[in-house]
Amino acid sequence: VRLAHAPAGFDDLRRPTVDVPLRVLVSGCLAGLPCGVDGTDYGLGDILRPLLRLPILTVRSFCPEDFAFGTPRTTPDIHGGDGHDVLDGNAKVLDELGNDLSAKMIAGAKAMLEVARAHRTELALLTDMSAACGSQVISDGSQKTNERRFRPSVGVATALLLRNGISVVSQRDAKTLRALRSRLDPELVQDAKARDHHETDWYIAAFGA
Ligand code: SF4
């Protein structure tokens, strides 16, 4: 299992200024775009809004699944591995109808990487639990079943970004996001109780500490 948590490279991020803002890539739905499989933002658009509005960030948003399949769409999930395995041809992305979406998912991931490169992205803030954007947890097989299973690993787009040296943080990584906010706004009061997704009770119960 290849975990993305303890976001690689996060501690090495430079201190941005208003003149030279931090270049951030954000999942489309986290930026409030209605690009989820059901044509909504999954209710995520407000979560990072205070952070993304800071003048010390410059933000690009992108949805690799919307790029690959359009919206609305069936639900892609990884079967038999994680995003790295899909990139290596050792696992497949299937939707709930059994269609093999692997090639298009990889194309969406590559398109996201191109956006990241064009933007010279320094940090990606991506939506966890997604077969494309997941950075802590993904579904293990179809999420459209009564007994949804999970895998502690990364989606296809996240795997490709990580392979290309881009740090990825999920919207559930409260501690890391708090640290980022305080780096950008030194007057922000720290929250000692904030935890990243892999430190939550749910995650530990599911996968262990
Ligand atoms: S692929 Fe990523 S950006 Fe698009 S809806 Fe899913 S989580 Fe959001």
Residues whose N, C-alpha, C, O or C-beta is under 5 A from the ligand:
A	BS01	SF4	S27 G28 C29 C35 G36 F62 C63 P64 E65 T127 S130 A132 C133
